[in-house]
Amino acid sequence: MIYIRLVLESFRFAWQALKANVLRTILSLLGVTIGIFAIISVFTIVDSLERSIRESMSFVGERIMYVEKWPWIFSDEDIPWWKYMQRPSPNMREFRFMNEQLENDEGVALVARRSGNTFKQRNNSISGIMLQGVTEDFNKVAEVPIEEGRFFTQQEIDGSRNVIIIGAEVAENLFPYGGALGGNIRIRSQKFTVIGVMEKQGTGLFEGMPTNDKNAYVPFGAFGKMFAGGPRGIQPTLMIKGRADDENLQNLEYEVRGKMRTIRGLKPYEEDNFAVNRSEMMADAIGKMFSVIGIAGWVIGGFSILVGGFGIANIMFVSVKERTNIIGIQKSLGAKNFFILFQFLFESVFLSLIGGGVGILLVSLITFIPMGSLDIILTPGNILLGLGVSVVIGVLSGIIPAVIASHLDPVIAIRSK
């Protein structure tokens, strides 16, 4: 009961101090407000950007390894570029071997890509399409959200038939009046029959990022018939999805490296002539980039919070001076030191929470500003962070005035004016 009374009295004294010196209190709390606003706004925008970028890069997939010629992130090893050029690309033989031999996977697929393709259907056409040739288990490795139709059958993959699954934007442009299923599309003078249309994904944060809307899939053999004889040929990628119970995909990575070295006949002293890339590489790179931005937010907001902390400390010192006589009366009536200390400490925290609450309120107003494809969301975690920082600033700013007040001599305090 005494603690509830203590908190209520602290709120009352803080509210009285706020009303008695409105301008002084507002100016003192402005530093905390600006500091919390700066920190939480930076974290909110960073979290929103990171989430949008991860969603825009969802085509990379989760728990997926990519075996290919080039590494996504170059190591510190001094490997000349021409060695990467001389590496062979994964092929159908290696895909079959890995599909049969791997034990720590959920699916293996061989994928080849070619961007910038033009699709035609009578008088309609669309350019800039990413065309991918895939094997039978591609839908086990990557997400293929088909809205109409179906995925490839084993017979269509084995027979390299000219069938195709197209994205929503491709379907809208080539078949503006509907009826894409069963329709025919021409790609590089070859006719393909549409057997599936994918769900509409919409644009991500970056328009250059590939999405399913301007994407299309054909059987791997049909893809090879179109591009294998070209000047660049095809450079397939092995996609391998790991199990959920394989932490950090360590077991799968060891197994993939061992099997690839075996099928390529590499001797123990020879270096790998392939790269094992993981989707976590991009996630880690994104996380490191945004952690630097987060540190900058702490530095920028830290100076404002420091100024605000001094402002609250100033209010508390003045409050102790103005209420010295009341402190003496309370002590003469039996009030303990901790009662006086917590009374001023709660008041300091309450004032700091007011400043921090206003800062969080300003951040919440930012979320209503339209920013195109970027959705600004103030998460509960950031709200709790702002309130937590406000409490810490309140405690640090009010602890010294509260200790001074709690140790006042009651006789001297009563005589003060």
N, C-alpha and C positions, 0 to 999 in steps of 0.2 A: 504493500500500500504506500509506503514511504517513497518508493522509487517512482511510482506513478505520479505522486504529488510533486516529486522533484522535477520530473520531466515537464509536467504542466506548468510549474512555476518558471522553469527555464524558458519555455515557449512564450509565456506571458511577458517576462522581462525582455526577451529578444524582440517581441512585437512592439513593446513600449519604446525600446531603443530605436526601432525602425520608424515608428511614428513620430517620435520626438525630434529626430534629426534625419528627415527623409533624404535630403540632398546629400548630406555627408555619408549616410549609409549606402545610398545608391552608387555614389562615386567610389566608395571603398569596395563594394561588391562587384563593380564593373570589371575589375581585373580577373576575378574568378570566373565571371560569366564569359569574358572573351577567351580566357584560357581553356575552359571546358568546351566552349564552342569550337575553338581551333582544333583541339585534340580529337573530339568526337566526330566533328565534320570530316577531318582527314581520314580517320578510321572508317567512317561510314562510306565515304566515297571510294576508299581503297578496297574495302570489302565488296562493294557493288561492282567495281571495275574487275576485281579478281574473279568474282562469280560470273560476270558476263563473258570475260575472256575464256574461262574454263568451259562455259556453255558453248561459246563460239568454236572452241577447239574440241568439241565432243566427238568429232570424227576420228580423233586419235584413239579413243576408246579407253576402257579401264582394264587393268590386269592383262595387258597385251604386250607381247614382245614382237619386234620387227627385226628379222634377219635380212640384211641387205649389204650393199657394197660400202656405203658411206655412213659414218657415225653422225649422229645429230649434234653431239658435243665433242669437240676434238680434245683429246687428252694432252697431258704435258709431254708425252713422248714425241721425239723429233722424227716423225714419219713423213717422208717426202710425198707430195701430192700425187706423183706419178705411180706410186705403189697402190694408192687407192684406185686409180684408173685401171690398173692391171688386174684388179680383183674380179673374179667371175661373179655374175649375178646368180642368185638361186634359180634352180630349174625344176622341171616336172619330176625328174628322177629323185632329186633331193627332197622334194615335197612328199612323194610317195614313201620314201624311206623314213622321214620324220613322222609322218602320219601313222606309220606302222610301229615305230620303235619307241616313241615318247610315251611316258607313263604319268607324268605330272602335269598333263594338259587337259583342257576341256574341248579343244578343237584346233585344227591346223588348216590354214588356207593359203593358197598361192594367188597373189594379186598383182596385176599389171595395170598401170594407169597411163592415160594420155589426155591432156587438157586441151582446151581450145577447139573442140570439135563442133562441126555444124551439122545439125539434124534437119531433114526436110520431110515434109508431108504435103504432097501436091504443091499448092501455091504458098504454103506456110513454111517458115524456117526459123530456127533459133541457133545462135552461135555461142561460143564460150562454154560448152558443156564438158564436164569431166566424165570421160568414159572409162569404166573399169572392167577388166576381164577377171572373173573370179572362178574358183573351184567349188565343189559341191558343199563343203562345210563352212562357207563364208558366213552364212547367217548364224552359225554357232559362235563364231569369233567376233563379228561386228553386228551392230544392230541394223536391221533392214526393216523399217516400219512400213509394211505394205498395207495400204488402205483398200485397194481394189486388186483382185487377182491373186497371184501366188508367186512363190519362189521357184527357182529352176528344179527340175527333176534330175535324177541321176542319168537318165537316158539323154536328156538335153545337154548335160555337161559332157558326157562321154562322146556323144555324137557331134559336138561343136556346132549345134544348131543355131540358126540366126533368130534367136528370141531375145527379148530385151525387157528390162524393168526400168522405168523412167521416173524422174522426180515430178513433183506437182507442177512446177513452173514449166517444165518441158511439155507436160500434158496440156496445160492451159494455152500455151502458144501454138502447139501443133494441132490440137483438137479443141478449138475455142467453144464448140457447141457440144462437147462431151463425146462419149463413145470411144475413148482411147483404147480400151481393152479390145484386142483383136485387130486393131488398126496396124497399118504398115508404116514404117519409117525408113528413110534412106540415109545411110551413113557411108560416105566414101564409095558411092555407087552400089552399095550392097543393101538389100532389103531385109529389114528385121520386123518381126511380129511382136507387138506389145503383149506381154502376159501379166504385167503387174504395174501398178502406179503407187508410188510411195506417199505417205502423209505429208502435208504441207508443214514445213519447218519454220519458214520466215527468215528474215535477215538477222544476222547476229550483230555483235558490236562492231565488227569490221566487215565491210562488204566484200573484201577480197578473200575472206575465209570460205572454204568450200562448204556447201550445205547440200542436203539431200534434194533440195528443190531444183538444183541445176546439175544433178548427178544422174548417171545411168549405169546399169550393170548388164553385162553380156557374159555368156560362157567363156572360159579362158581360151579354149581352142578357137572360138569365133573371133576373139580379140587378136589372137596370134595370126590368123589368116589375113587380117587387115594391116597389121603393123610390123610383123616379123621381118618382112622383106625390105623395110624402109631403111634410110641411112642411119637412124638411131637404133633400129631394132626395138626390142622390148627388154626392159630390165625389171623383172618381177621381184616381188618382196614376199618373204615368208611371214605370215601373221600367225602367231601362236598365243592362244589365250590360256592363262594360268588358272589354277584352282583357287577358290576363295580361302581355303585353309592353308595355303602355301604363303607364309608370311614373307612379305617383300619379294616374293617369287624367286627366292634364292635357290630352292631345289630345281625349279624349272630352268633357271639360267645355267646352273652347272650342267644339267642334263643336255640342254640345247647346245652348249659349247662343245661338250664331249662328242655328241652325235655328229655335229657338223664337221669337227676335225676328223672323225672316223670316216665319214663318207667322202671327204675330200682328200683323204690319205695324207694328212699332215703329220710329220714326224714330231716327237716331243720338243725338239729344239727350234722348230719352226714357229713363227708367229701366226696368229689367226689371219686368214685372208677373207674375213667377213666381219661385219659389225652387228652386235646385238643391241638394239635400241629399245628402250622401254618408255611407255607412256608417262611414267613417273618423272622422267628426265625433264619434260616440259613443265610439269607441275612444280618440280623443285626449282626450276629456273624462274618461274613466275612468282613463287613464294619468296625467293631471295630478293627479287626486284621490289616487291611490295613491302618487304620488311624494312628496306632502306627508306622507302617513303614514309612508313610508320614511324621510324626513328626521327625523321625530319619533323613530323607532326608533333611528337613529344617535345622536341627542342623548341619549336615555334610556340606551342601552347605553354611550355614550362615557364618561359619568361613572364607571360601574362599571369599565370597562376602564382608565381613568386610575388609579383606586385600585389595581386589580390590578397595573398596571405598576409602581407605586411599591412594592408588596409584593414583586414579583419582584426589583426592584432592591435592596431591602433584603436579601433572601436572598443575592443575589450578592455584596454588600459583605461580609456576614458570612462567606460562603464563602471570599472572597479573604483575609480576616483569619485564618480558621482554617487555611488551607492555604498561608500565606506561606512557611513553612519548606519545604514540598514544592516550591513554585515555585522557591525558591532552589536546591534540589538538582537539579531538572530543568534549570535554566539552567546550572548548573556542569557538567552532563553533556553540554551542547551543544545544549539545546533553544532554538530560535529564538523571537523575540518573537511571530511570527505563530502559532506552535504554541500558546503560552500564551494568546494572545488568542482564537483560535478554540476552544480548549478551554472557556473560560468562556462564550464567546458561544453555542456549541452547547448548553451546559448550560442557559443562560437560555432559549433557544428551546425546548428539550425540556420544561422546566418549564411554559412558557407553553402549549405544545401539550397538555400534560396537562390544564391548566385549561380550554382551549378545547374539547378532546375531550369532557370531561365535560359542558360546556354544550351541545354538539351532541347528545350522548347524551340529555340531558334533553328537547331539542326533539324528538328522534325518538320519545320516549315520548308526547309530545302527540298525535302522528299516530294513536295507537291509541285516543284518546278519541273516542267517537261524537258527531258534531255534526250529526245530521240529514242534510240533503241536501248539506252542505258537506264535501268530502273534503279533509283536510289532508295534503299531500304534501311531504315534505322532498326537495327536488331536489338533484342532484349539484352544481349551481351554487352553491346556498346552503351546502352542506357545504364546498366549496372556498373560498368566501368566508370562512367561519368559521375554517378552518385558516389561510388567508392572513393574516387579521387577527391571529391568534394568533402567527404567525411574526413579523410586523412588531412586535407588542408585545414579543415576546421579544428581538428585535434591539435595539429602542430601550431596553429596560430593562437589558439586559446589556452594552451597548457601553461605557459609562463604567467599570464595574467591570473589564471585560475589558482595557481599555486601561491602567488602573492596574496590573493584575496583570502585564501584558506588559512594563511599563517598570520593574518593581522591580529594584533592584540585587541581584545574586545573593549577594554577601557579606553585605549587611545582612539579606537575606531568610533566609539560613541561620541567622544568629544569633538571629533572632526566636523567641519561644516562644509 
